Every structure is written in structure tokens, then in C-alpha cells.
Amino acid sequence: MGELGPKLRAALEGVPASRPPSRQPSRLSSSAGAPGTEAQQSPPQHSQPQPVYKLSANENPYPPLPGVIERAVAGAQGINRYPDLWCGELTRELAARFDVPESHIATGTGSVGVTQQLLQITAQPGDEVLYAWRSFEAYPVLTRIAGARPVEVPLAAGEVHDLDAMAAAITERTRLIFVCNPNNPTGTIVRRAELERFLDRVPSDVLVVLDEAYIEFVEDEDFPDGIDVYRGRPNVCVLRTFSKAYGLAGMRVGFAVAHEPVAAALRKTAVPFGVTQFAQDAAVASLRAEAAMRERVTALTAERARVSAALTGQGWALEPSHANFVWLRTGERTDALAELCAHEGILVRAFNGEGARISLGEPAANDRFLYVAERFRKELPGV
């Protein structure tokens, strides 16, 4: 009798396996010291070993906000104890910040963790989960793990959500809709009036998640704040994270704001004690350092404008980004760009056959990428 091994779920066959890179970067750059660092004005020099800049993960290049490390160190003596199961202090802080009931807050291990909880509370095998594509790459993975069917609606011209097509794609099996705003990886946004028109067309028993991981970087006055939208719509949930603007990617803490039935269901499906006490304390300290966070966001959006203008000057065609990254539609030459970037010490997020997303880092990192981008256009004209 052969050894067949345990039977695993067939749904996992369509899920890409997560593997470590074949070679870990040995020269990753240190974080930027403070906003306003002067950018390099000369082309990168190669006489000395160059740092490797990780511009592939949309991380904040600045160190933790004031008070975060001190709060984390102060709590280190209690690591023999479980964290607060209910994230009480953080929940109270968030409820006060957004003027919502505490019962409307649900926390999780980053916005990805809360996304998985959202699927657990809405989608069963055979149900449909709807979103624009390309969008956040976790959506199809987590949908398939849940056993549901992904329904991907192609982006419209300008790399934006095609909300009319999304509304037309809703069926009686649709249980969950993601609107990534700003959209990852294109950086484009859905504006207020078009979002409201779309929501008016969504059945009231379908949950719509406004994924606002990058909201702090938006400067467009016509951008809809999801918290304002959710207040009058029981089927709208707002998803946010501390990983980007607040610089806590390594802590894994995110949260949702939703009406009581949805928020309560999210708390039921949360991994017990999943948000560590370090993460809770760091998030509270970060919320209390709002002015410093805004200063860093201003520095990053200034870099976004500088990098975007430089790329446009090189001849790249790109849509305005409202996040902490830029998107280049490089098609079949995407892997070639990623390889050249890696050779020059820049890690970017390449989507084979589509394009590359480049996070905004410290000015020196951005300068090095601009050098590579200009060289790429000269070596492979027509992009």
C-alpha cells in the first residue's frame, strides 16, 4: 500500500507558494535619518560597494516615530505575559481619533490579516469575491484559500477602477467587494462622486471594503475618506494599516472600521492574541505622534513629485500616484527592468508581463532608481 500522505484542500493548488529569495540582500541600506535629507545630484558612483535599496515592499524608509521605541522597550519586561486580547487601549485610541464607537473597531495582524478575517466572515466555497485587477496581490490568494471564486475586473484606461464594469459583474453569489483606494500597485484613486454612485448600485447584503492602506499619502481634495462614507452605509467597511505612513510594517497591526455586525464578526475570527503587545503599544505611540508622521508623509510626497517629474522628463508615461510608490507599465520588458535594477542594487516589485511598482525610499535610493530608469530607456528604447 503506497504512502499517499494526508489529503489537503484542492483550493490550495491554485495558490502560489511563498518561498524565500534565493539570495538575501547583504547590503540593505539603513533607514533615512529624518525628512528633508538632501538628494544626490550626481550619478551613482561604483568605485565602492553600493548599498542594496529595497524599493519593493512599500515600506516607510524612516525610523520609528518618536516615542515608539521607548514604549516598546518599556513593555519588554512583560513579554512573559499574553498581550491584551481585545487591544483595549488601541481600540479606545482609534475610536476617539475617528469619532466612532469602540464596538465598530476590529484589529488584526496588519491589513492583510484583517483581509483574511473579512473573507472568513463573508465567503464560503462557491461564493464570489469581486475586485479590480490589477490590484492588491493578496486578494486572489486569500480568496482562493477561503475556497471562494475571485472575480477580477480589468482596470480601465488610466490604470483606474472600472466601477461600471464592477457593478455589472455583481451576481447573486457576490459576497465581498474590495475597492483598493489608492490602488496598489497603480497608485490611482477612486473619487468621491464615482464611489457614491457605485455604492448606490451594490446590493445592501454585499459587503464593500474600502482598502485605504495608503490614505495618508493622498492630497487630492476629491478623495473620499472611507470613515465618512461608512457612517451612513451599513454594508461598507474601512480597512487601514499602521505599516505604511506610521512605519510599523514589522509590527503587523491593522484595523477595520465597520458597523457592529461586521466588526463583531471580525473580532470572532481574529487569531487570539495575534496582535502582540509590542504592536499595540507601538500603534498607540504612533497615533500620538501624528505631527511627526505628517512631517514624514510630506517629505515622502515631495519625493513622489520629484521622482515622478524626473521619470516624465526621461520620457516615461505614468499616471499620477497618490501613494508612496510609482507604477511603470513596462509590459514584456518588466523582468528586464527588474534585472537591471537588481544589478544596480535596487529591488523593485515586478509583475511579469505587466509593470513594476517602485516604492519611494530615501532620496539616495530614489536617485539610484532614476539613474537605472534613464539607463533602461536608453538601452531598451520604445518603453
Rosetta blueprint (number, residue, H / E / L):
1 M L
2 G L
3 E L
4 L L
5 G L
6 P L
7 K L
8 L L
9 R L
10 A H
11 A H
12 L H
13 E H
14 G H
15 V L
16 P L
17 A L
18 S L
19 R L
20 P L
21 P L
22 S L
23 R L
24 Q L
25 P L
26 S L
27 R L
28 L E
29 S L
30 S L
31 S L
32 A L
33 G L
34 A L
35 P L
36 G L
37 T L
38 E L
39 A L
40 Q L
41 Q L
42 S L
43 P L
44 P L
45 Q L
46 H L
47 S L
48 Q L
49 P L
50 Q L
51 P L
52 V E
53 Y E
54 K E
55 L E
56 S L
57 A L
58 N L
59 E L
60 N L
61 P L
62 Y L
63 P L
64 P L
65 L L
66 P L
67 G L
68 V H
69 I H
70 E H
71 R H
72 A H
73 V H
74 A H
75 G L
76 A H
77 Q H
78 G H
79 I L
80 N L
81 R L
82 Y L
83 P L
84 D L
85 L L
86 W L
87 C L
88 G H
89 E H
90 L H
91 T H
92 R H
93 E H
94 L H
95 A H
96 A H
97 R H
98 F H
99 D L
100 V L
101 P L
102 E H
103 S H
104 H H
105 I E
106 A E
107 T E
108 G E
109 T L
110 G H
111 S H
112 V H
113 G H
114 V H
115 T H
116 Q H
117 Q H
118 L H
119 L H
120 Q H
121 I H
122 T H
123 A L
124 Q L
125 P L
126 G L
127 D L
128 E E
129 V E
130 L E
131 Y E
132 A E
133 W E
134 R L
135 S L
136 F L
137 E L
138 A H
139 Y H
140 P H
141 V H
142 L H
143 T H
144 R H
145 I H
146 A L
147 G L
148 A L
149 R E
150 P E
151 V E
152 E E
153 V E
154 P E
155 L L
156 A E
157 A L
158 G L
159 E L
160 V E
161 H L
162 D L
163 L H
164 D H
165 A H
166 M H
167 A H
168 A H
169 A L
170 I L
171 T L
172 E L
173 R L
174 T E
175 R E
176 L E
177 I E
178 F E
179 V E
180 C E
181 N L
182 P L
183 N L
184 N L
185 P L
186 T L
187 G L
188 T L
189 I L
190 V L
191 R L
192 R H
193 A H
194 E H
195 L H
196 E H
197 R H
198 F H
199 L H
200 D H
201 R H
202 V L
203 P L
204 S L
205 D L
206 V L
207 L E
208 V E
209 V E
210 L E
211 D E
212 E L
213 A L
214 Y L
215 I H
216 E H
217 F H
218 V L
219 E L
220 D L
221 E L
222 D L
223 F L
224 P L
225 D L
226 G H
227 I H
228 D H
229 V H
230 Y H
231 R H
232 G L
233 R L
234 P L
235 N L
236 V E
237 C E
238 V E
239 L E
240 R E
241 T E
242 F L
243 S L
244 K L
245 A L
246 Y L
247 G L
248 L L
249 A L
250 G L
251 M L
252 R L
253 V L
254 G E
255 F E
256 A E
257 V E
258 A L
259 H L
260 E H
261 P H
262 V H
263 A H
264 A H
265 A H
266 L H
267 R H
268 K H
269 T H
270 A L
271 V L
272 P L
273 F L
274 G L
275 V L
276 T L
277 Q H
278 F H
279 A H
280 Q H
281 D H
282 A H
283 A H
284 V H
285 A H
286 S H
287 L H
288 R L
289 A L
290 E H
291 A H
292 A H
293 M H
294 R H
295 E H
296 R H
297 V H
298 T H
299 A H
300 L H
301 T H
302 A H
303 E H
304 R H
305 A H
306 R H
307 V H
308 S H
309 A H
310 A H
311 L H
312 T H
313 G H
314 Q H
315 G L
316 W L
317 A L
318 L L
319 E L
320 P L
321 S L
322 H L
323 A L
324 N L
325 F E
326 V E
327 W E
328 L E
329 R L
330 T L
331 G H
332 E H
333 R H
334 T H
335 D H
336 A H
337 L H
338 A H
339 E H
340 L H
341 C H
342 A H
343 H H
344 E L
345 G L
346 I E
347 L E
348 V E
349 R E
350 A E
351 F E
352 N L
353 G L
354 E L
355 G E
356 A E
357 R E
358 I E
359 S E
360 L L
361 G L
362 E L
363 P H
364 A H
365 A H
366 N H
367 D H
368 R H
369 F H
370 L H
371 Y H
372 V H
373 A H
374 E H
375 R H
376 F H
377 R H
378 K H
379 E H
380 L L
381 P L
382 G L
383 V L
